Amino acid sequence: MSIQVTNLSKIYGAQRAIDNISFDLKPGEIVGFLGPNGAGKSTTMKILTGYLQPTSGNASVSGFDVLTQPMPARRAIGYLPEHNPLYLDMYVKEFLQFSGKLYGISGATLKTRISEVISMCGLEVEQHKKIGQLSKGYRQRVGLAQSFLHDPEVLILDEPTTGLDPNQILEIRELIRTAGSNKTVLFSTHIMQEVEALCDRVIIINKGKVVSDSSLDTLRQSGESLEAIFRKLTGNQ
């Protein structure tokens, strides 16, 4: 499995941010991770990417346990957090060079990868600008370029289109589709159209628990819209 989560919990005092959740993603799947604000999506992603330790349970990425084998697990992941931590005073190309070196890429290999991700993410015109000069849509492209840079097996994208206008959303969606053609993608969103346009499968989480894990085709067989199903499962009928 590309991602395997087993009986995972994260507890803060009396609050269970995630509560004994289990799921897995096979190679090549694009899976939408849906839930209301505070449902546990970002907490789960932070555990998978090594930014948080679980209270109990296990998680692995590309066969590497995120707790006992954190470095190879992280190398297998391209991660775009909800609040993209970019260095606004850096030029786009400079930032990608800096990021590549952190991933252990150098020389001709790094130069080639930077050219590839700049082209893939449509950053050719913007590559010599400072990140602080870019629109939010282009900053998201830079974040995606960084997450693609080391050619990871798994992409974990937390609300990748938050705050973007409709045209920017379509552009980022197409980037995810292109990048996901040969990778495993887990992305969180609250935009149902994104899920319907991109996903093979949908995991819905509510109050820290997985309340649905089904293929998009299975959900459609109910005759209800994905939005209606989501509202029922999350108690917002």
RAHUMO-V100937 format. One record per helix or strand of 3 or more residues. SS is the DSSP state (a for helix, b for strand). FROM is the first residue (numbers start at 1). TO is the last residue. Records with the same first field share a line. If there is no record, write none. Layout:
SS=FROM-TO ; FROM-TO
This chain:
b=3-12 ; 15-25 ; 30-34 ; 56-61 ; 77-80 ; 154-158 ; 184-188 ; 201-206 ; 209-215
a=41-48 ; 70-75 ; 92-102 ; 107-120 ; 131-133 ; 136-148 ; 166-182 ; 192-198 ; 216-220 ; 226-233
